[in-house]
Amino acid sequence: MKNLLAAAAFLLLAPAPAFADLTAFLGRTTTPEARNTKGFAIGTGLLIVGFEFEYGATDEKLRTATSSTADEDAPALKTFMFNGLLQTPIPIARTQFYGTLGAGVYRETLSTDEPNDGTNFGTNVGGGAKITLAGPIRLRLDYRVFSLRGSPRHATVQRLYAGINLKF
């Protein structure tokens, strides 16, 4: 009986292996106009909990004389976020689902309105999936909603991306 208890304690107290992953992504930020975004994320995780640093850069989009759909100029946005993730401990049908919550710094710029450019604090919430393609290579799909503090031109920004994820 003592051996059984010792074995159970060892299994429960033994550290879970940590994994790391790296993602390069392309996507769209939809607020106030759809524009391209690109970036990367690097993270680590245990079974259910993970952490990552993510950088994203969204392009500026200016109105043109021939554009009838753009009501206003859309600023460039750079985000530097530290995120916590809750994820499924094992892939389900080759897919690992996750939810994320994070905070960090953003920088918003607009070439036609430079005096109102700003850097401040922001938060984000979202989720996604990492789908195994082959070996350690996965497709990552992610949706985020950013809440920008200070005086941003748009306080809530949405982003959707797809990226290649390398698990190591």
Steps between C-alpha positions, in 0.01 A plus 500: 500500500788736582653436160172578329465829691862592427450430128179708491671788681791485257268516199299788645800702617731440204528810283317488171721545194504856372458569130579808298363620172563771245237648268533729198164638389312706240149629549249784495417768751141607435462822700417756357598368155628156401878512463791259501678397815807288558702388798638222713447332834733295715373307796532216743249282672437219739204270458213746534663840564722687257666839465610693193637829374333624184592783263254616235525779242194625311541719190361851470220556246426848366192623318541565132303725269357194321418303815132509580507241780759650735334748733823586678871435506605187689815530712795263511504301822786312665427279801745347747298261720574246771225238509388213716335204330269225623513213255383145454768273646504270199393559140144403411490376139851647449379839632599673823248768600591794724365817655726794573509813712784752495632849547778716367586813308371630168618772262250668268616729216334677209710690246224759442453571873842464665427731799244245623728194473524316827650224707309355794381187682263245348339167576374218280277197522448229241543142404591266226630164392834341412444229238773240447607478136811280514736424786566819698344729234152633576254748350398762756167684469441785745240768576567790738318805630730777623391767748728801465538746789591867484372695201508262204308583185308172552486352851395150390682323217435150360758280330484160329810315383642175369856395551754222489586370845810295586481295820832406660 
